[in-house]
Amino acid sequence: MVSIKDRLDGKDWISAGENLTHNGYSVVENVLTPSECEQSIARYNEEDLYRKTIVMERYRFGSGEYKYFKYPLPQLITAIRETVYAYLAPVANRWMKALQIDKEYPSTHDAFKQICYDHGQDKPTVLILKYGENGFNTLHQDLYGEVWFPFQLVLLLNEPGEDYTGGEFVLTESVPRAQSRASVIQPKKGDMLLFTTNFRPVKGSKGYYRATVKHGVSPVHSGNRHTLGIIFHDALS
């Protein structure tokens, strides 16, 4: 079987970066195998893998549940986190330059994690999410502290239309002095959805400006929807 790193290395990262810049998101197909998806779901109840469980209704985040992994992360997750980060760091640096933000991201995820650690952010933010019927996630941003990376990703572990209905991924983009724009995305099982964490650069008549982006999940109509969320920055708690 081709390793997850080799699979990722074979993807079209130029197009992925362009889509992120123009749309705020990009779908990379067939990243996980069906077996890897099913194994990830099967390990949902292995509590020794996780550091915290969040029941979304309790915090008015929506309806559903998610669990934060603890270090050391499973090997598959670590390989995805490190490999994808290396491809996205140059895109992140181009965004910072376009927006004239004095920030440069290192080329490796280990170096970026050290920056997080130096700012007291040492708790992993990788999570697995489960939504049942009527489950949803309100619009939000995953920032967790002073240090954050401009992109994150979600891996779909169930097949839409077969394992569940509804549950589309939603992005909203707020532009200064204009109406918000919504994008509704439905990747397939095993696909990876890359999207912006906080904002994206948009070129205007006087240069680039920030368009603020939030994300969420529309209500699930039937079945169960599991996703694996990989955030590159760590958290304070």
C-alpha positions in Angstrom: 0.0 0.0 0.0 1.2 3.5 -0.8 2.1 5.4 2.3 0.1 8.4 3.3 3.1 10.7 2.7 3.6 9.3 -0.8 -0.1 9.8 -1.5 0.1 13.4 -0.3 3.3 14.1 -2.2 1.5 13.0 -5.4 -1.3 15.6 -5.1 -1.4 18.8 -7.1 -0.3 21.3 -4.4 0.0 24.2 -6.9 -3.7 24.0 -7.7 -4.6 23.5 -4.0 -2.7 26.7 -3.1 -4.4 28.6 -5.9 -7.8 27.4 -4.8 -7.1 28.4 -1.2 -6.2 31.9 -2.4 -9.1 32.4 -4.7 -11.9 30.6 -2.8 -10.7 30.2 0.8 -10.8 26.4 0.4 -9.6 23.5 -1.7 -10.7 19.9 -1.9 -8.0 17.2 -2.3 -9.6 13.9 -3.3 -8.8 10.4 -2.1 -6.3 11.1 0.7 -7.5 8.4 3.0 -8.4 4.9 2.0 -11.8 3.4 3.0 -9.9 1.2 5.5 -8.2 4.2 7.1 -11.6 6.0 7.4 -13.2 3.0 9.0 -10.3 2.4 11.4 -10.4 6.1 12.5 -14.2 5.8 13.3 -13.7 2.5 15.1 -11.1 4.1 17.4 -13.6 6.9 18.4 -14.3 5.2 21.8 -10.6 4.4 22.6 -10.5 7.0 25.4 -6.8 6.6 26.0 -6.2 8.4 22.6 -7.9 11.7 23.8 -7.2 14.5 26.3 -10.7 16.1 26.3 -14.3 15.5 25.1 -16.6 18.4 24.2 -20.4 18.0 24.1 -21.3 20.8 21.8 -24.8 21.5 23.2 -23.2 22.4 26.6 -21.3 25.3 25.1 -23.9 26.3 22.5 -21.4 25.3 19.8 -24.1 23.3 18.0 -25.2 19.7 18.4 -22.7 16.8 18.4 -19.5 15.8 20.1 -15.8 16.0 19.5 -12.6 14.7 21.1 -9.2 16.3 21.2 -6.3 13.9 20.7 -3.4 13.9 23.1 0.3 13.6 22.4 1.8 11.4 21.0 -0.7 11.6 18.1 -1.4 8.5 16.0 1.2 7.9 13.3 -1.2 8.5 10.5 -2.3 11.9 11.9 1.3 13.0 12.5 2.3 12.2 8.9 -0.6 14.1 7.5 0.0 17.1 9.8 3.7 17.3 9.0 3.5 16.7 5.3 0.6 19.0 4.6 2.1 21.8 6.7 5.3 21.8 4.6 3.2 22.3 1.4 1.1 25.1 2.9 3.8 27.1 4.7 4.9 28.8 1.4 1.3 29.7 0.6 0.9 31.1 4.1 4.0 33.3 3.7 2.7 34.6 0.4 -0.5 35.6 2.1 1.4 37.4 4.9 3.4 39.3 2.3 0.4 40.3 0.3 -1.3 41.6 3.4 1.9 43.3 4.6 1.8 41.3 7.9 5.2 41.0 9.5 5.1 37.2 10.0 6.9 34.3 8.4 6.1 30.7 9.0 9.0 28.1 9.2 9.2 25.4 6.6 8.7 22.4 9.0 5.9 21.7 11.4 8.3 20.8 14.2 9.7 24.3 14.0 6.2 25.8 14.0 5.2 23.7 17.0 8.3 25.1 18.9 6.9 28.6 18.3 3.6 27.5 19.8 5.4 25.9 22.7 7.4 29.1 23.4 4.0 31.0 23.7 2.6 28.4 26.1 0.6 26.6 23.5 1.5 22.9 24.0 -1.8 21.1 23.8 -2.7 19.3 20.5 -5.7 20.6 18.7 -6.3 17.6 16.3 -9.8 16.3 16.9 -12.4 13.8 15.7 -16.0 15.0 15.4 -19.2 13.0 15.5 -22.6 14.3 14.4 -25.9 12.3 14.5 -29.3 13.3 13.2 -29.9 17.0 13.6 -26.3 17.5 14.5 -24.6 20.7 13.4 -21.7 23.1 14.1 -22.2 26.9 14.5 -20.0 29.3 12.5 -16.7 29.8 14.2 -12.9 30.1 14.0 -10.3 27.7 15.6 -7.7 30.1 17.0 -6.7 28.8 20.5 -4.0 31.4 21.3 -1.7 34.1 20.0 0.0 31.8 17.6 -2.1 30.3 14.8 -1.6 28.9 11.2 -3.7 30.4 8.4 -4.9 27.0 7.2 -6.5 23.8 8.6 -8.1 20.7 7.2 -10.9 18.2 7.6 -10.9 14.6 6.4 -14.3 13.1 5.7 -14.7 9.6 7.2 -18.2 8.8 6.0 -19.8 8.8 2.6 -22.4 11.6 2.1 -25.7 10.3 0.6 -25.0 6.8 1.9 -23.9 7.0 5.6 -25.6 10.4 6.2 -27.6 13.1 4.5 -27.2 16.9 5.0 -24.2 17.8 7.1 -22.6 20.1 4.4 -19.5 22.0 5.3 -20.2 25.8 5.2 -17.8 28.7 4.8 -18.9 32.3 5.2 -16.7 35.2 4.0 -17.3 38.7 5.3 -16.0 41.5 3.1 -15.8 45.1 4.5 -18.8 47.2 3.5 -20.4 44.4 1.6 -22.7 41.4 2.1 -21.3 38.1 3.3 -20.7 35.2 0.9 -21.4 31.6 1.7 -19.8 28.5 0.2 -21.4 25.0 0.7 -19.1 22.1 0.2 -19.7 18.3 0.4 -16.4 16.3 0.0 -16.6 12.6 -0.3 -15.3 9.9 2.1 -11.5 10.0 2.2 -11.3 13.5 0.7 -9.4 16.3 2.5 -10.9 19.8 2.7 -8.3 22.5 3.2 -9.6 25.9 4.3 -8.6 29.2 5.8 -8.5 29.5 9.6 -9.2 33.3 10.0 -9.1 35.3 6.8 -7.8 35.3 3.2 -6.3 38.1 1.1 -8.5 39.7 -1.5 -7.1 42.0 -4.1 -8.9 45.4 -4.3 -8.4 48.6 -6.1 -5.9 49.8 -3.5 -4.1 46.5 -2.9 -5.0 43.5 -0.8 -7.4 43.5 2.1 -8.5 40.8 4.6 -11.8 39.0 4.1 -12.8 37.3 7.4 -13.8 33.6 7.1 -15.8 31.4 9.5 -16.7 27.8 9.1 -19.4 25.4 10.4 -21.5 22.4 9.5 -25.2 22.4 8.3 -27.7 20.1 10.1 -27.4 16.4 9.5 -30.8 15.1 8.3 -30.1 11.4 8.8 -27.3 9.0 9.8 -23.9 9.7 11.4 -21.1 12.0 10.1 -17.6 11.6 11.4 -14.7 13.8 10.5 -11.0 14.2 11.4 -10.0 17.8 11.9 -6.3 18.7 11.8 -5.3 22.1 13.1 -1.6 22.9 12.8 -1.2 25.2 15.8 -1.4 23.9 19.4 -3.6 25.3 22.2 -3.1 26.9 25.6 -5.4 24.4 27.2 
